[in-house]
Amino acid sequence: MLCVALVLVAGCADEPVASSTSVTDRTTTTLAITTTTSPPSATTTTLATTTTLAPLQGLAYEEVASLEFPIQMIGWGEDGSLIATKDGQVWLMGTDGEVQPSPVLDISEQVHNEGERGLLSIVASEDGTRLYAHYSGGGGGDTVVSRFTWADGALTDEQILFEHDQPAPNHNGGMLQFGPDGGLYLGLGDGGGANDQFGHGQDTDTLLAGIVRLDPNGAEDPLLWQHGLRNPWRFWFEGDLVYIADVGQNAYEEINVAPIEEGLNYGWSIMEGLHCFRTSECDTSGLTLPVVEVEHGDAGTCSITGGVVYHGAAIPEIDGQYFYSDYCGGYLRSFLYRDGEVVEQTDWTEQVGVPGNVVGFGVDSSGEMYVMTTDQVLAVVPVRG
């Protein structure tokens, strides 16, 4: 299956899969995506509102910036929002929606920007004085997590907090996010190649193939917090839950929603999605299985792109819904996770269209949601009437 020819940052199905690899269904039940193009009613969402907004007719995209390979947007307090591009630059978008002509951070000379490598994620400290970045080191492309200080309108004084070897150029993971405990969490893939060739998926003696907890001050040793993930390009903390969009290989993409607790095992490479990987039967005891599975071929699906839970003020009707897309499919879908179940699955693609290869999501300082393709930053806006 052709995939990386598209320079896929999310880490899809690698090279063509060896003919000896097979994926066999182990169950007749699967979580299909409900194709519902009408927006959910405000009466069925989690947010009660007494505003005088006109009825929501749907969603739409509005381009706010044209940049080369934007991969993430985060809020940056009263100054606006920061947009990271894969080449190693970070741009400030003011509250007026204008992107400043020069980056506030440029580490492009030390970032290995090729294929799935590059500047992969950024996150701000709560007080807005520091920025943390995950990037592929310029030497051999290994994982680096650094901290920068905001001063005089720029980010300077890099302090490297974490480094880790990467045995292959794909499955480098991506996301950085602060957890509710104040820890800094990093998603790392299984080391790359195909078929979990390094055996990291179920190896708890490595930090690869999991979510790693880091000390934002660099004082504590890194901890393998959760494991059994193939390439968690994006995850999201929401209350006492973590949402993880894990990129699949042969046939299935998956979204996990699980408690924020140490030691969970998501099953790779015993499982791919809800199915045994390479065998017709497998032992699933002790595994945390996905709540949503998307089969390859469903609207062009090849590599899942998560995903944020929306809490902005502009569209209260979709408050609490988790949105996601796919690099190849380019669709926009969402679901609500309520009482341990996925409900209100909605496909918004007919309304918003397919903007291209979707590589990331983001939220601005007001909590509004954005979608990033390989050359655009798109605001998700309501259509009312």
Disulfide bonds with the S-S distance in Angstrom:
Cys3-Cys12 1.45
Cys276-Cys282 2.03
Cys302-Cys328 2.00
